[in-house]
Amino acid sequence: MHTPRASVFRSLAHFAVGGSLLGLLACGDSDPEVFQRLLVESAQGPCSEGMDCEGSDEVRADGTFRVDRFHAPGAPIQQVLLPPHEVEDVREAATDSGLLELLERGEHPCGTVTDASVWLTLELEDRSYRAQLAGCDAPGVGRLTALLKRLRDTYTP
């Protein structure tokens, strides 16, 4: 037979566990960032006349993927529509907490590189970032760079 005191403790324990679970379920993961646009512009120098030393990759929320190939003088900008799962991969990489923390540091979060530039512009629903990422070896930067290369190679060969 249970003593009243044991029942009270048991009830409190159930309440605490239930409340903790309810709290975790209520908090859960926050809603994903509403991604609008990502633009990565690269340039390298010195650049002689007639050379193409600039390029860019742009992904929009509607799946538009625009590529201006680096070292491709006179080549047209390629544009394709990415499948939804690829746009989601870009959104996840672009809103990675490590990358966002890096972007919060301002326009030059990794120092200055003099012979190359990689400008990242990220537009989310309620905020935007623009930062020089040349020379950055932060994990979020590497993940995003690798993803954009894969998309270029796959969809705009």
N, C-alpha and C positions, 0 to 999 in steps of 0.2 A: 504494500500500500504506500502511496506517495504522501509525503508530508506536505502541508500547505506551502512551506517555505521552498521545497524542491520544485513544486509546480510554478511558483512565481519566478524562480530562476530559469526554469525551462521555458516559460512563456517569454521572459525577457530575451533569452538566447534566440528563440525563434523569431521574435520581433526584430532583433538586431540583424540576424542573417537575412531575413526577408527585406528589411529596410535597406541593407547594403546592396542586395541584388537589385531591388527596385531602383535605387540610386544609380547603379551602374547601367541599368537598362535605359533609364531616363537620360543619362548623360551620353552614353554610347560614343561613337565617333561623331564629330561635328559634321555638318553638311560639307560636301566637297566644295572647294573654291570654284566660283563661277569663272571659268577661263574664257577670255575673249580673243586674245591675240598674243602670239609669241613671234618676235623677230630677232634673228641673230645675224649681225652684219660683221663680216671679217675683212680685214685689209692687211697687207704686208708690204714692206718696202725694203730697200729703195725699189722704185718701180720705174723702169725705162719707158720711153714713149712707145706706144703700140702694144704694150703688155697689159694684161688684165690682172690687176693685183687686188681686186675686190670681189666679194661674193656675199650672198645672203640666203637665208632660209626663213620663210615665214609660214606659220600655221595659224589659221583662223578657226574660231569655234565651229563654223559651218563645215569644216573639213577642207577648205581651200588650202593647198600647199603650193607655195611659190618658191622656185629655186632659181637664183642667179648664180650660175656656176663660177667658181673661182678659177682663174687661169683659162678662161674660155672667151677670148676677145671676139666681139661681134656675135656671140651666141645669144639667141633670144632667151628671155626669161621663160622657164617652163612652169606650167600650172596644171595641177591635177586635183582631183577630189579624193581625199583619203577616206577609207572606210571608218565607220564610227569607232571600232576598237582601237585603231591607230590614233585617232583624235583623243580618246580616253588615255592612251599611253602617254601622249604629249602632255595632257592636262596633269596627270599624276607626276610626271617628271618635273614639269614646270612649277608645280605647287608643292614639291618636296619640302619638308620643313627645314632641312639643312640648307637648301638653295635659298629659300625665302629669308632665313636668318642672315645668310651672306648678303643678299640684296638689300636688307635693312641697313647695312653698314654704309650705304651711300654709293656714289658713282665710281669710286676706286677702292673696292673692298680688298683687293689683293696686291696693292702697290701699282707701280707704273712700269710698263714695258715700252721701250722707245721705237722698236722696229716692226711692231705688229699691233693690231687692235682687234678685239672681239667685243662688240657692243651687244648686250642683250637688252631688249625691250620686252617687258612682260606686262600685259594689260589684263587685269582681273576686273570683276564687276565693280568693286568698291575701292580699288587702289591700283596703282601702276608703278613700275620700277624701270630704271634705265641704269645700267652699270657696265663698266669696262671690265671684262673678265679674262683678258689676255694674261697668261701666266698663272691663272688660278688652277689649283689642283684639288679643290674641294670636291668631295664625292658627288654632290648634286650636280656640279658642273660637268664632270666626266660622264655621268649617266645621261644627261641631256644631250651632250655632244655626240655620244655614241648612238643615241636614238635618232638624232637628226641625220647622221651619216647613213644609218640603216635605211631610213625613209628615202633619202636621196638615191641610194643605190638600188632600192627596190622599185620606187615609183617614178623616178626620173633618170633612168640609166643613160 
